[in-house]
Amino acid sequence: MPWYLYSPIDSFPHNTTDPNNYFNIGINPPPCPDPNDFMCAIQANDNSGKPILTTALKSQMLYAVNNRIETPDVKLRPTLLP
């Protein structure tokens, strides 16, 4: 399953559940530095180069960001500024 780097193209506040804010970087997870404060990357099934954000994945994303704990499919990085 590919990894997608979170790189928001929308205006602040950024929408982490918009597939257009991610781009496919392949099968290897990216290096995401500490501290674990904000979305860095997700692992998801692909839909024409964009991630498929299932309800389960969205729950993992919410859990990871709210608790500042990475999950198997969600990597975090330092806070993203507007």
Phi and psi restraints in degrees (range 20) as a CNS / XPLOR table:
assign (resid 1 and name C) (resid 2 and name N)
       (resid 2 and name CA) (resid 2 and name C) 1.0 -75.9 20.0 2
assign (resid 2 and name N) (resid 2 and name CA)
       (resid 2 and name C) (resid 3 and name N) 1.0 160.3 20.0 2
assign (resid 2 and name C) (resid 3 and name N)
       (resid 3 and name CA) (resid 3 and name C) 1.0 -101.6 20.0 2
assign (resid 3 and name N) (resid 3 and name CA)
       (resid 3 and name C) (resid 4 and name N) 1.0 148.5 20.0 2
assign (resid 3 and name C) (resid 4 and name N)
       (resid 4 and name CA) (resid 4 and name C) 1.0 -127.1 20.0 2
assign (resid 4 and name N) (resid 4 and name CA)
       (resid 4 and name C) (resid 5 and name N) 1.0 124.0 20.0 2
assign (resid 4 and name C) (resid 5 and name N)
       (resid 5 and name CA) (resid 5 and name C) 1.0 -81.6 20.0 2
assign (resid 5 and name N) (resid 5 and name CA)
       (resid 5 and name C) (resid 6 and name N) 1.0 133.5 20.0 2
assign (resid 5 and name C) (resid 6 and name N)
       (resid 6 and name CA) (resid 6 and name C) 1.0 -78.9 20.0 2
assign (resid 6 and name N) (resid 6 and name CA)
       (resid 6 and name C) (resid 7 and name N) 1.0 117.5 20.0 2
assign (resid 6 and name C) (resid 7 and name N)
       (resid 7 and name CA) (resid 7 and name C) 1.0 -143.0 20.0 2
assign (resid 7 and name N) (resid 7 and name CA)
       (resid 7 and name C) (resid 8 and name N) 1.0 84.5 20.0 2
assign (resid 7 and name C) (resid 8 and name N)
       (resid 8 and name CA) (resid 8 and name C) 1.0 -61.9 20.0 2
assign (resid 8 and name N) (resid 8 and name CA)
       (resid 8 and name C) (resid 9 and name N) 1.0 135.2 20.0 2
assign (resid 8 and name C) (resid 9 and name N)
       (resid 9 and name CA) (resid 9 and name C) 1.0 -109.8 20.0 2
assign (resid 9 and name N) (resid 9 and name CA)
       (resid 9 and name C) (resid 10 and name N) 1.0 -8.5 20.0 2
assign (resid 9 and name C) (resid 10 and name N)
       (resid 10 and name CA) (resid 10 and name C) 1.0 -86.4 20.0 2
assign (resid 10 and name N) (resid 10 and name CA)
       (resid 10 and name C) (resid 11 and name N) 1.0 173.5 20.0 2
assign (resid 10 and name C) (resid 11 and name N)
       (resid 11 and name CA) (resid 11 and name C) 1.0 -82.1 20.0 2
assign (resid 11 and name N) (resid 11 and name CA)
       (resid 11 and name C) (resid 12 and name N) 1.0 161.1 20.0 2
assign (resid 11 and name C) (resid 12 and name N)
       (resid 12 and name CA) (resid 12 and name C) 1.0 -70.5 20.0 2
assign (resid 12 and name N) (resid 12 and name CA)
       (resid 12 and name C) (resid 13 and name N) 1.0 139.0 20.0 2
assign (resid 12 and name C) (resid 13 and name N)
       (resid 13 and name CA) (resid 13 and name C) 1.0 -75.3 20.0 2
assign (resid 13 and name N) (resid 13 and name CA)
       (resid 13 and name C) (resid 14 and name N) 1.0 137.6 20.0 2
assign (resid 13 and name C) (resid 14 and name N)
       (resid 14 and name CA) (resid 14 and name C) 1.0 -74.0 20.0 2
assign (resid 14 and name N) (resid 14 and name CA)
       (resid 14 and name C) (resid 15 and name N) 1.0 147.2 20.0 2
assign (resid 14 and name C) (resid 15 and name N)
       (resid 15 and name CA) (resid 15 and name C) 1.0 -100.5 20.0 2
assign (resid 15 and name N) (resid 15 and name CA)
       (resid 15 and name C) (resid 16 and name N) 1.0 106.9 20.0 2
assign (resid 15 and name C) (resid 16 and name N)
       (resid 16 and name CA) (resid 16 and name C) 1.0 -73.4 20.0 2
assign (resid 16 and name N) (resid 16 and name CA)
       (resid 16 and name C) (resid 17 and name N) 1.0 -10.8 20.0 2
assign (resid 16 and name C) (resid 17 and name N)
       (resid 17 and name CA) (resid 17 and name C) 1.0 -101.1 20.0 2
assign (resid 17 and name N) (resid 17 and name CA)
       (resid 17 and name C) (resid 18 and name N) 1.0 12.8 20.0 2
assign (resid 17 and name C) (resid 18 and name N)
       (resid 18 and name CA) (resid 18 and name C) 1.0 -94.8 20.0 2
assign (resid 18 and name N) (resid 18 and name CA)
       (resid 18 and name C) (resid 19 and name N) 1.0 113.9 20.0 2
assign (resid 18 and name C) (resid 19 and name N)
       (resid 19 and name CA) (resid 19 and name C) 1.0 -56.4 20.0 2
assign (resid 19 and name N) (resid 19 and name CA)
       (resid 19 and name C) (resid 20 and name N) 1.0 -24.9 20.0 2
assign (resid 19 and name C) (resid 20 and name N)
       (resid 20 and name CA) (resid 20 and name C) 1.0 -69.8 20.0 2
assign (resid 20 and name N) (resid 20 and name CA)
       (resid 20 and name C) (resid 21 and name N) 1.0 -12.7 20.0 2
assign (resid 20 and name C) (resid 21 and name N)
       (resid 21 and name CA) (resid 21 and name C) 1.0 -89.1 20.0 2
assign (resid 21 and name N) (resid 21 and name CA)
       (resid 21 and name C) (resid 22 and name N) 1.0 11.0 20.0 2
assign (resid 21 and name C) (resid 22 and name N)
       (resid 22 and name CA) (resid 22 and name C) 1.0 -128.3 20.0 2
assign (resid 22 and name N) (resid 22 and name CA)
       (resid 22 and name C) (resid 23 and name N) 1.0 147.9 20.0 2
assign (resid 22 and name C) (resid 23 and name N)
       (resid 23 and name CA) (resid 23 and name C) 1.0 -133.6 20.0 2
assign (resid 23 and name N) (resid 23 and name CA)
       (resid 23 and name C) (resid 24 and name N) 1.0 142.9 20.0 2
assign (resid 23 and name C) (resid 24 and name N)
       (resid 24 and name CA) (resid 24 and name C) 1.0 -67.3 20.0 2
assign (resid 24 and name N) (resid 24 and name CA)
       (resid 24 and name C) (resid 25 and name N) 1.0 127.2 20.0 2
assign (resid 24 and name C) (resid 25 and name N)
       (resid 25 and name CA) (resid 25 and name C) 1.0 -117.4 20.0 2
assign (resid 25 and name N) (resid 25 and name CA)
       (resid 25 and name C) (resid 26 and name N) 1.0 8.3 20.0 2
assign (resid 25 and name C) (resid 26 and name N)
       (resid 26 and name CA) (resid 26 and name C) 1.0 101.5 20.0 2
assign (resid 26 and name N) (resid 26 and name CA)
       (resid 26 and name C) (resid 27 and name N) 1.0 -163.7 20.0 2
assign (resid 26 and name C) (resid 27 and name N)
       (resid 27 and name CA) (resid 27 and name C) 1.0 -88.0 20.0 2
assign (resid 27 and name N) (resid 27 and name CA)
       (resid 27 and name C) (resid 28 and name N) 1.0 -9.6 20.0 2
assign (resid 27 and name C) (resid 28 and name N)
       (resid 28 and name CA) (resid 28 and name C) 1.0 -98.5 20.0 2
assign (resid 28 and name N) (resid 28 and name CA)
       (resid 28 and name C) (resid 29 and name N) 1.0 133.0 20.0 2
assign (resid 28 and name C) (resid 29 and name N)
       (resid 29 and name CA) (resid 29 and name C) 1.0 -67.2 20.0 2
assign (resid 29 and name N) (resid 29 and name CA)
       (resid 29 and name C) (resid 30 and name N) 1.0 146.8 20.0 2
assign (resid 29 and name C) (resid 30 and name N)
       (resid 30 and name CA) (resid 30 and name C) 1.0 -78.6 20.0 2
assign (resid 30 and name N) (resid 30 and name CA)
       (resid 30 and name C) (resid 31 and name N) 1.0 158.7 20.0 2
assign (resid 30 and name C) (resid 31 and name N)
       (resid 31 and name CA) (resid 31 and name C) 1.0 -74.2 20.0 2
assign (resid 31 and name N) (resid 31 and name CA)
       (resid 31 and name C) (resid 32 and name N) 1.0 123.9 20.0 2
assign (resid 31 and name C) (resid 32 and name N)
       (resid 32 and name CA) (resid 32 and name C) 1.0 -121.3 20.0 2
assign (resid 32 and name N) (resid 32 and name CA)
       (resid 32 and name C) (resid 33 and name N) 1.0 112.3 20.0 2
assign (resid 32 and name C) (resid 33 and name N)
       (resid 33 and name CA) (resid 33 and name C) 1.0 -70.0 20.0 2
assign (resid 33 and name N) (resid 33 and name CA)
       (resid 33 and name C) (resid 34 and name N) 1.0 159.6 20.0 2
assign (resid 33 and name C) (resid 34 and name N)
       (resid 34 and name CA) (resid 34 and name C) 1.0 -78.2 20.0 2
assign (resid 34 and name N) (resid 34 and name CA)
       (resid 34 and name C) (resid 35 and name N) 1.0 163.0 20.0 2
assign (resid 34 and name C) (resid 35 and name N)
       (resid 35 and name CA) (resid 35 and name C) 1.0 -77.5 20.0 2
assign (resid 35 and name N) (resid 35 and name CA)
       (resid 35 and name C) (resid 36 and name N) 1.0 159.3 20.0 2
assign (resid 35 and name C) (resid 36 and name N)
       (resid 36 and name CA) (resid 36 and name C) 1.0 -85.2 20.0 2
assign (resid 36 and name N) (resid 36 and name CA)
       (resid 36 and name C) (resid 37 and name N) 1.0 81.3 20.0 2
assign (resid 36 and name C) (resid 37 and name N)
       (resid 37 and name CA) (resid 37 and name C) 1.0 -110.0 20.0 2
assign (resid 37 and name N) (resid 37 and name CA)
       (resid 37 and name C) (resid 38 and name N) 1.0 -30.6 20.0 2
assign (resid 37 and name C) (resid 38 and name N)
       (resid 38 and name CA) (resid 38 and name C) 1.0 -144.0 20.0 2
assign (resid 38 and name N) (resid 38 and name CA)
       (resid 38 and name C) (resid 39 and name N) 1.0 166.1 20.0 2
assign (resid 38 and name C) (resid 39 and name N)
       (resid 39 and name CA) (resid 39 and name C) 1.0 -59.5 20.0 2
assign (resid 39 and name N) (resid 39 and name CA)
       (resid 39 and name C) (resid 40 and name N) 1.0 134.2 20.0 2
assign (resid 39 and name C) (resid 40 and name N)
       (resid 40 and name CA) (resid 40 and name C) 1.0 -117.5 20.0 2
assign (resid 40 and name N) (resid 40 and name CA)
       (resid 40 and name C) (resid 41 and name N) 1.0 -53.5 20.0 2
assign (resid 40 and name C) (resid 41 and name N)
       (resid 41 and name CA) (resid 41 and name C) 1.0 -157.6 20.0 2
assign (resid 41 and name N) (resid 41 and name CA)
       (resid 41 and name C) (resid 42 and name N) 1.0 157.1 20.0 2
assign (resid 41 and name C) (resid 42 and name N)
       (resid 42 and name CA) (resid 42 and name C) 1.0 -132.3 20.0 2
assign (resid 42 and name N) (resid 42 and name CA)
       (resid 42 and name C) (resid 43 and name N) 1.0 156.1 20.0 2
assign (resid 42 and name C) (resid 43 and name N)
       (resid 43 and name CA) (resid 43 and name C) 1.0 -110.2 20.0 2
assign (resid 43 and name N) (resid 43 and name CA)
       (resid 43 and name C) (resid 44 and name N) 1.0 125.7 20.0 2
assign (resid 43 and name C) (resid 44 and name N)
       (resid 44 and name CA) (resid 44 and name C) 1.0 -154.5 20.0 2
assign (resid 44 and name N) (resid 44 and name CA)
       (resid 44 and name C) (resid 45 and name N) 1.0 164.4 20.0 2
assign (resid 44 and name C) (resid 45 and name N)
       (resid 45 and name CA) (resid 45 and name C) 1.0 -69.2 20.0 2
assign (resid 45 and name N) (resid 45 and name CA)
       (resid 45 and name C) (resid 46 and name N) 1.0 155.6 20.0 2
assign (resid 45 and name C) (resid 46 and name N)
       (resid 46 and name CA) (resid 46 and name C) 1.0 -99.5 20.0 2
assign (resid 46 and name N) (resid 46 and name CA)
       (resid 46 and name C) (resid 47 and name N) 1.0 143.3 20.0 2
assign (resid 46 and name C) (resid 47 and name N)
       (resid 47 and name CA) (resid 47 and name C) 1.0 -135.1 20.0 2
assign (resid 47 and name N) (resid 47 and name CA)
       (resid 47 and name C) (resid 48 and name N) 1.0 91.9 20.0 2
assign (resid 47 and name C) (resid 48 and name N)
       (resid 48 and name CA) (resid 48 and name C) 1.0 56.2 20.0 2
assign (resid 48 and name N) (resid 48 and name CA)
       (resid 48 and name C) (resid 49 and name N) 1.0 43.6 20.0 2
assign (resid 48 and name C) (resid 49 and name N)
       (resid 49 and name CA) (resid 49 and name C) 1.0 88.1 20.0 2
assign (resid 49 and name N) (resid 49 and name CA)
       (resid 49 and name C) (resid 50 and name N) 1.0 -1.5 20.0 2
assign (resid 49 and name C) (resid 50 and name N)
       (resid 50 and name CA) (resid 50 and name C) 1.0 -118.3 20.0 2
assign (resid 50 and name N) (resid 50 and name CA)
       (resid 50 and name C) (resid 51 and name N) 1.0 150.3 20.0 2
assign (resid 50 and name C) (resid 51 and name N)
       (resid 51 and name CA) (resid 51 and name C) 1.0 -73.3 20.0 2
assign (resid 51 and name N) (resid 51 and name CA)
       (resid 51 and name C) (resid 52 and name N) 1.0 147.6 20.0 2
assign (resid 51 and name C) (resid 52 and name N)
       (resid 52 and name CA) (resid 52 and name C) 1.0 -91.1 20.0 2
assign (resid 52 and name N) (resid 52 and name CA)
       (resid 52 and name C) (resid 53 and name N) 1.0 111.8 20.0 2
assign (resid 52 and name C) (resid 53 and name N)
       (resid 53 and name CA) (resid 53 and name C) 1.0 -94.0 20.0 2
assign (resid 53 and name N) (resid 53 and name CA)
       (resid 53 and name C) (resid 54 and name N) 1.0 90.1 20.0 2
assign (resid 53 and name C) (resid 54 and name N)
       (resid 54 and name CA) (resid 54 and name C) 1.0 -73.2 20.0 2
assign (resid 54 and name N) (resid 54 and name CA)
       (resid 54 and name C) (resid 55 and name N) 1.0 166.6 20.0 2
assign (resid 54 and name C) (resid 55 and name N)
       (resid 55 and name CA) (resid 55 and name C) 1.0 -59.8 20.0 2
assign (resid 55 and name N) (resid 55 and name CA)
       (resid 55 and name C) (resid 56 and name N) 1.0 -40.6 20.0 2
assign (resid 55 and name C) (resid 56 and name N)
       (resid 56 and name CA) (resid 56 and name C) 1.0 -63.8 20.0 2
assign (resid 56 and name N) (resid 56 and name CA)
       (resid 56 and name C) (resid 57 and name N) 1.0 -41.9 20.0 2
assign (resid 56 and name C) (resid 57 and name N)
       (resid 57 and name CA) (resid 57 and name C) 1.0 -67.5 20.0 2
assign (resid 57 and name N) (resid 57 and name CA)
       (resid 57 and name C) (resid 58 and name N) 1.0 -41.7 20.0 2
assign (resid 57 and name C) (resid 58 and name N)
       (resid 58 and name CA) (resid 58 and name C) 1.0 -59.9 20.0 2
assign (resid 58 and name N) (resid 58 and name CA)
       (resid 58 and name C) (resid 59 and name N) 1.0 -38.2 20.0 2
assign (resid 58 and name C) (resid 59 and name N)
       (resid 59 and name CA) (resid 59 and name C) 1.0 -64.4 20.0 2
assign (resid 59 and name N) (resid 59 and name CA)
       (resid 59 and name C) (resid 60 and name N) 1.0 -42.2 20.0 2
assign (resid 59 and name C) (resid 60 and name N)
       (resid 60 and name CA) (resid 60 and name C) 1.0 -61.5 20.0 2
assign (resid 60 and name N) (resid 60 and name CA)
       (resid 60 and name C) (resid 61 and name N) 1.0 -41.6 20.0 2
assign (resid 60 and name C) (resid 61 and name N)
       (resid 61 and name CA) (resid 61 and name C) 1.0 -62.6 20.0 2
assign (resid 61 and name N) (resid 61 and name CA)
       (resid 61 and name C) (resid 62 and name N) 1.0 -46.2 20.0 2
assign (resid 61 and name C) (resid 62 and name N)
       (resid 62 and name CA) (resid 62 and name C) 1.0 -62.8 20.0 2
assign (resid 62 and name N) (resid 62 and name CA)
       (resid 62 and name C) (resid 63 and name N) 1.0 -45.0 20.0 2
assign (resid 62 and name C) (resid 63 and name N)
       (resid 63 and name CA) (resid 63 and name C) 1.0 -60.3 20.0 2
assign (resid 63 and name N) (resid 63 and name CA)
       (resid 63 and name C) (resid 64 and name N) 1.0 -47.1 20.0 2
assign (resid 63 and name C) (resid 64 and name N)
       (resid 64 and name CA) (resid 64 and name C) 1.0 -61.7 20.0 2
assign (resid 64 and name N) (resid 64 and name CA)
       (resid 64 and name C) (resid 65 and name N) 1.0 -48.6 20.0 2
assign (resid 64 and name C) (resid 65 and name N)
       (resid 65 and name CA) (resid 65 and name C) 1.0 -68.0 20.0 2
assign (resid 65 and name N) (resid 65 and name CA)
       (resid 65 and name C) (resid 66 and name N) 1.0 -44.4 20.0 2
assign (resid 65 and name C) (resid 66 and name N)
       (resid 66 and name CA) (resid 66 and name C) 1.0 -66.4 20.0 2
assign (resid 66 and name N) (resid 66 and name CA)
       (resid 66 and name C) (resid 67 and name N) 1.0 -32.2 20.0 2
assign (resid 66 and name C) (resid 67 and name N)
       (resid 67 and name CA) (resid 67 and name C) 1.0 -104.0 20.0 2
assign (resid 67 and name N) (resid 67 and name CA)
       (resid 67 and name C) (resid 68 and name N) 1.0 -3.9 20.0 2
assign (resid 67 and name C) (resid 68 and name N)
       (resid 68 and name CA) (resid 68 and name C) 1.0 54.5 20.0 2
assign (resid 68 and name N) (resid 68 and name CA)
       (resid 68 and name C) (resid 69 and name N) 1.0 43.4 20.0 2
assign (resid 68 and name C) (resid 69 and name N)
       (resid 69 and name CA) (resid 69 and name C) 1.0 -130.3 20.0 2
assign (resid 69 and name N) (resid 69 and name CA)
       (resid 69 and name C) (resid 70 and name N) 1.0 124.1 20.0 2
assign (resid 69 and name C) (resid 70 and name N)
       (resid 70 and name CA) (resid 70 and name C) 1.0 -70.1 20.0 2
assign (resid 70 and name N) (resid 70 and name CA)
       (resid 70 and name C) (resid 71 and name N) 1.0 151.6 20.0 2
assign (resid 70 and name C) (resid 71 and name N)
       (resid 71 and name CA) (resid 71 and name C) 1.0 -118.4 20.0 2
assign (resid 71 and name N) (resid 71 and name CA)
       (resid 71 and name C) (resid 72 and name N) 1.0 174.5 20.0 2
assign (resid 71 and name C) (resid 72 and name N)
       (resid 72 and name CA) (resid 72 and name C) 1.0 -57.4 20.0 2
assign (resid 72 and name N) (resid 72 and name CA)
       (resid 72 and name C) (resid 73 and name N) 1.0 -29.1 20.0 2
assign (resid 72 and name C) (resid 73 and name N)
       (resid 73 and name CA) (resid 73 and name C) 1.0 -111.9 20.0 2
assign (resid 73 and name N) (resid 73 and name CA)
       (resid 73 and name C) (resid 74 and name N) 1.0 6.0 20.0 2
assign (resid 73 and name C) (resid 74 and name N)
       (resid 74 and name CA) (resid 74 and name C) 1.0 -135.3 20.0 2
assign (resid 74 and name N) (resid 74 and name CA)
       (resid 74 and name C) (resid 75 and name N) 1.0 124.1 20.0 2
assign (resid 74 and name C) (resid 75 and name N)
       (resid 75 and name CA) (resid 75 and name C) 1.0 -112.4 20.0 2
assign (resid 75 and name N) (resid 75 and name CA)
       (resid 75 and name C) (resid 76 and name N) 1.0 144.8 20.0 2
assign (resid 75 and name C) (resid 76 and name N)
       (resid 76 and name CA) (resid 76 and name C) 1.0 -116.2 20.0 2
assign (resid 76 and name N) (resid 76 and name CA)
       (resid 76 and name C) (resid 77 and name N) 1.0 165.5 20.0 2
assign (resid 76 and name C) (resid 77 and name N)
       (resid 77 and name CA) (resid 77 and name C) 1.0 -147.0 20.0 2
assign (resid 77 and name N) (resid 77 and name CA)
       (resid 77 and name C) (resid 78 and name N) 1.0 179.4 20.0 2
assign (resid 77 and name C) (resid 78 and name N)
       (resid 78 and name CA) (resid 78 and name C) 1.0 -61.2 20.0 2
assign (resid 78 and name N) (resid 78 and name CA)
       (resid 78 and name C) (resid 79 and name N) 1.0 161.0 20.0 2
assign (resid 78 and name C) (resid 79 and name N)
       (resid 79 and name CA) (resid 79 and name C) 1.0 -52.0 20.0 2
assign (resid 79 and name N) (resid 79 and name CA)
       (resid 79 and name C) (resid 80 and name N) 1.0 136.0 20.0 2
assign (resid 79 and name C) (resid 80 and name N)
       (resid 80 and name CA) (resid 80 and name C) 1.0 -90.2 20.0 2
assign (resid 80 and name N) (resid 80 and name CA)
       (resid 80 and name C) (resid 81 and name N) 1.0 126.3 20.0 2
assign (resid 80 and name C) (resid 81 and name N)
       (resid 81 and name CA) (resid 81 and name C) 1.0 -85.3 20.0 2
assign (resid 81 and name N) (resid 81 and name CA)
       (resid 81 and name C) (resid 82 and name N) 1.0 154.8 20.0 2
